[in-house]
Amino acid sequence: MNLQEALETLGHHESFAVLAKEIVKMREDSIQELHSADIDKLSQVSGKILAYDEIISLCDWDSLRRRFSEM
């Protein structure tokens, strides 16, 4: 099983959607942190946001949100 197949399988479980939702929240928190970050922390916070974006994209958050719309 490759990564894409594993993610598709996980995408059928609400617990995976809960995890993805938490990652989205962490990304939003990092964006807020970016607004008040010192110059020397900007690249670190930006890196976190990019990493969260990649994970959210891999998880196909839009599909998870539609599938488990009660979240």
C-alpha positions in Angstrom: 0.0 0.0 0.0 1.4 3.4 -0.9 0.9 6.7 0.8 -2.0 7.8 -1.4 -3.9 4.5 -0.9 -3.3 4.7 2.9 -4.7 8.3 3.0 -7.7 7.3 1.0 -8.4 4.4 3.4 -8.0 6.7 6.4 -10.3 9.2 4.8 -13.2 6.9 5.5 -12.8 7.2 9.2 -14.2 10.1 11.2 -11.3 9.9 13.7 -8.9 10.8 10.8 -11.1 13.8 10.0 -10.8 14.9 13.7 -7.0 14.7 13.4 -7.1 16.7 10.1 -9.4 19.3 11.7 -6.9 19.7 14.5 -4.1 20.3 12.0 -6.2 22.9 10.3 -6.6 24.6 13.7 -2.9 24.4 14.3 -2.3 26.1 11.0 -4.7 28.9 11.8 -3.0 29.4 15.2 0.3 29.6 13.4 -1.1 32.3 11.1 -2.2 34.3 14.1 1.3 33.8 15.6 2.8 35.1 12.4 1.1 38.4 12.9 2.9 39.1 16.2 6.2 37.2 15.5 9.5 38.8 15.8 11.5 39.2 12.6 13.9 36.4 13.6 10.9 34.0 14.1 9.1 34.8 10.8 10.8 32.1 8.8 10.2 29.5 11.5 6.5 30.2 11.8 6.2 30.4 8.0 7.8 27.0 7.7 5.3 25.6 10.2 2.4 27.0 8.1 3.8 25.5 4.9 4.2 22.1 6.6 0.6 22.2 7.9 -0.5 23.2 4.4 1.2 20.1 2.9 -0.4 17.8 5.5 -3.8 19.3 5.0 -3.4 18.9 1.2 -2.3 15.3 1.6 -5.3 14.6 3.9 -7.7 16.1 1.3 -9.3 18.2 4.0 -12.1 19.5 1.7 -13.3 16.0 1.0 -13.1 15.1 4.7 -15.0 18.2 5.7 -17.8 17.3 3.2 -17.9 13.7 4.1 -18.1 14.4 7.9 -20.1 17.7 7.6 -21.3 17.5 11.2 -17.7 18.4 12.4 
